Amino acid sequence: MAVEVSEAQVEKAYEVFLKYADVSSPKEAADDLEAMGMNPAVIQKVREKHEAETVRIRNLDEPPSVWLDGRITWYTGPKDTDRNWPAIVRSMQKKNFGAANIKSVDEASTKILSLLDHPKQNAFQTRGLVVGFVQSGKTTNFTAVMAKAADRGYKLFIVLSGIHNTLRRQTQLRLGDDLIHPNPAQWYEVTTPEKDFSPPGGNAKAYFASKGQTMLLVVKKNTAPLRKLRDWLDSAGEYLTNIPTLIIDDEADQSTVATAKINPLLYEVVSKFPKVGYIGYTATPFANLLINPGNEQDFYPRDFIVNLPQPSGYHGTEVLFGRELLPGEDPSELEGGFNMIRTVPDEEVDELKPKTKKDAADFYPSMTHSLRRAVEWFWLATAARKVRGGGNPHSTMLIHTTTDTAVHERFKYPLVELRERMLRGLDTRSTELLDRLRSVWVRETALVPAEDLGAIPVAFEALLEHLPKVVHDTKVVIDNYRSTDRLNYESGPVTAIAVGGNTLSRGLTLEGLISSLFVRAVSAYDTLLQMGRWFGYRNHYADLPRIWMTDELKEWFSHLATVEAEMRQDINRYMNPGVNPLNFAVRLRTHPKMSITAKAKMTSAVRATAAYGGLLVESRFFDVTPDGTPWLQRNAAAARELIGRAAKDGIRTQSREETALFTGVPHEDVLDFLSSYSFHERSSDADTVRISEYIRRRVRAGALGQWSVGVIGNSQDNPDIKSCDLGNGVDVRMVRRSRVPHEGDGEFDGVADIKTLTSRRDEALDLNAPNTTSMSRKDLVDLRRHQRPTEGLLLLYPIEPRSEPTAKRRLALDAPTDDVVVGVALVFPEPRDKDSNVEYMSADLSQVVVEEEDTSIFDQDDV
């Protein structure tokens, strides 16, 4: 006869179970309850309750993650008796993180710890990867994980913190403030802000035997400290058996992967511990995801990958630079990037950095127009922040042009001279200077209105009161691994212009970064993205950051925003049963001028593939210079030719007013059109060769053999709108597509960006969809899969060449033709079967100049 078990009995037994589980393990805790003579039915209910809770945490949608089959999760979250996690919460509250971000850190750290092993297990070696965003709070996340791990019995924490002492020191100080100082009796710091790892006195056995505290080491990934750590651990012998250890590898893509010196040393250090969890943290996991999973001595995240959500209030790559659409996204919901990027003309670059290392010896930088504008904006924006008050007390400018330390030093004189000239001009109330500064302020604040980002507008006269003191207080700091004058935010508010190279380009937080001049030409995804010190939180000054860079670098960062979004979408997509880090591969789209990571880190990489299923591809860029006239004429001719073929080979089908629709058009007609119509080269996702190859592959698979071809005219009742005759009875009023203003200091280059061509209503032209206004892009993809699963849709837009704007912050298109500008959109159905793939082919990178990472620094003990 079954014994009735009450909910109250289970709850009381569960409390006891959790106390035992903390000091042993869930299995041993259940055995202890059995030894106490507890009712087996109650124990069974307790185990079921615990398992359900761990599964719930493991399966949380946020943060998305994948893990190895069979991993047993155990951690169920903080308790009232914990000491370390409450200290982290207090720290976040003091820093005004906000309730939503604190909740996100709590959930993410709980999930990550649950994917590690219980500290009381006999032996384990776990390897995981946590993917964050540049300057987004990864340190906060791993500090939270460490706090919760310490509350449950992990005893030794080793944080591998970059290759420069500036970052190691910053990390040691942050961990000290947030984790150590609130509970000083529990913790012992083996390293200090001033000193990297050095073996403590006496042998390691005696040391570990005498220490009852939880220990923290913050160690650079350089050969000298790592060798010392390895040799010291060697002498500890069996004393490491009962020390559950957590190793946090900050910036895990740097040095850890495929380095002849560091990688083997890290493996030797990790191998010393019978019970160890290793978690790599990075915002640029490209190298980590290309490691050979079969190499046991490397650090592929075989046990789990966690994708941290973008925090509230964070400004990342796509916010600043915009990006391309991904499959299934609605173009109307994609942010185009704020107007914060200013152009450094190509002719100025040679005045800001040496062409080669050989030229550096005799190179002296000039105070170019862009550099002066960037510095003056730094002073204006800093003064405006003084008017507003609140937020980060520091204000920093970054100048990053080269890694050559001698060139860094030579920036100091022109910057100091500019500061003195500015002070003299402000002192004498120079009319010319004040008029120019006022003009700059009015123009810039109009381009990025404060109200659009929840900030308070500041009048020029108000900031002028603070400007002389801001300029006077500005320090010019040369920060590189040879300099002694480093950025120091510990002794009160700082106003500084920082000139440097690698020490400023990875991991280190530049507090209150508001203006950047960046022209360093590196072309590896991870290296370039990590240099974006301008990403992060900008409370009280979200409207003020500005970045001066070349147009090419701006395009590269926009491409990287797309790569990032696609990579995270891939990780999220693989959250399915049976999928784990050892049987899926994240795709990383290539770029003709950039490598994904260093060649040495790509030895296990293969060509990636991608598909157009469910994707919308459309014209966005148009050449409106006089040289663009023949291009526009050829595209108009191609459109008329397609209409002629569609009228002959397809079926004229009824459609809404001011549109034309042909169904059943053979794919050969579409391919012929794509061979003669040209998308602008800036439309990186609209490669007609790649699209045509995709169509041919799908045709061989039994799809895309037939297409709908539509023409979208202007349905507004306006007599001023001109009509366009495309032949074969297709005569519609032209649509208007104005362009967004040119972003930057330089001249408009004549390539108009209309941002978005197509509407959801247009995408449903050949579908039975009475009401598209409330439909999402996903709804449209699903509807097409149901109604026309094997047919594509090609839309032609006859655009009025003038296209006067009706919306604010838009300009006339002003295309150089008396005929018509033709925009094109292709809508691909999402296949029911496996989509055929289109290869992303990488260009030959052997001739591309890439500034390689200087590995000699790994040998230095204290840089």
Salt bridges, closest charged atoms under 4 A:
GLU11 OE2 - LYS49 NZ 3.06
ASP22 OD2 - LYS79 NZ 2.52
ASP22 OD1 - ARG152 NE 3.32
ASP31 OD2 - LYS27 NZ 3.29
GLU53 OE2 - ARG56 NH2 2.76
ASP82 OD1 - ARG152 NH1 2.76
ASP106 OD1 - LYS148 NZ 2.54
GLU107 OE2 - LYS103 NZ 2.75
ASP117 OD2 - ARG71 NH2 3.08
ASP177 OD1 - HIS181 ND1 3.48
ASP178 OD2 - LYS95 NZ 3.12
GLU194 OE2 - ARG169 NH1 3.31
ASP196 OD2 - LYS220 NZ 2.79
ASP231 OD1 - ARG230 NE 3.04
ASP234 OD1 - LYS272 NZ 2.67
GLU238 OE1 - LYS205 NZ 3.93
ASP249 OD1 - LYS221 NZ 2.75
GLU251 OE1 - ARG506 NH1 3.10
ASP253 OD2 - ARG506 NH2 3.01
GLU268 OE1 - ARG230 NH1 2.96
GLU296 OE1 - ARG302 NH1 3.62
ASP303 OD1 - ARG71 NH1 3.33
GLU318 OE1 - ARG323 NE 3.14
GLU329 OE2 - ARG323 NH2 2.76
ASP330 OD2 - ARG760 NH1 2.75
ASP350 OD2 - LYS355 NZ 3.80
GLU376 OE1 - ARG372 NH1 3.29
GLU376 OE1 - ARG436 NH1 2.67
GLU420 OE2 - ARG419 NE 3.37
ASP435 OD1 - ARG438 NH1 3.47
GLU444 OE1 - ARG342 NH2 2.82
GLU444 OE2 - ARG443 NH1 3.53
GLU444 OE1 - ARG546 NE 2.67
ASP452 OD2 - ARG809 NH1 3.61
GLU461 OE2 - ARG438 NH2 3.33
ASP473 OD2 - LYS469 NZ 2.54
ASP473 OD1 - HIS472 ND1 3.26
ASP479 OD1 - ARG486 NE 3.50
GLU490 OE1 - ARG169 NH2 2.73
ASP543 OD2 - ARG388 NH2 2.89
GLU552 OE2 - LYS593 NZ 3.08
GLU555 OE1 - HIS591 NE2 3.30
GLU564 OE2 - ARG568 NH2 3.30
GLU566 OE2 - ARG587 NH2 3.98
GLU566 OE1 - ARG589 NE 2.83
ASP570 OD1 - ARG573 NH1 2.53
ASP570 OD2 - ARG587 NE 3.36
GLU641 OE2 - ARG645 NE 3.45
ASP649 OD1 - LYS648 NZ 3.35
GLU658 OE2 - ARG733 NH1 3.64
GLU668 OE1 - HIS667 ND1 3.47
ASP669 OD1 - ARG645 NH1 3.51
ASP672 OD2 - ARG645 NH1 3.20
GLU693 OE2 - ARG697 NE 3.08
GLU693 OE2 - ARG700 NH2 3.83
GLU743 OE1 - LYS554 NZ 3.06
ASP745 OD1 - ARG373 NH2 3.61
ASP745 OD1 - ARG443 NH1 3.93
ASP749 OD2 - ARG682 NH2 2.36
ASP753 OD1 - ARG620 NE 2.76
ASP753 OD2 - LYS755 NZ 3.70
ASP762 OD1 - ARG656 NH2 2.64
GLU763 OE1 - ARG777 NH2 2.85
ASP766 OD1 - ARG784 NH2 2.70
ASP766 OD2 - ARG788 NE 3.52
ASP782 OD2 - LYS778 NZ 3.25
ASP782 OD1 - ARG785 NH1 3.16
GLU791 OE1 - ARG788 NH1 2.76
GLU800 OE1 - ARG736 NE 2.99
GLU804 OE2 - ARG802 NH2 2.51
ASP814 OD1 - ARG802 NH1 2.20
ASP819 OD2 - ARG640 NH1 2.91
GLU830 OE1 - ARG785 NH2 2.06
ASP833 OD1 - ARG698 NH2 3.52
ASP835 OD1 - ARG698 NE 3.60
GLU851 OE2 - ARG520 NE 2.68
ASP859 OD2 - LYS261 NZ 2.74
ASP861 OD2 - LYS228 NZ 3.11
ASP862 OD1 - LYS220 NZ 3.65
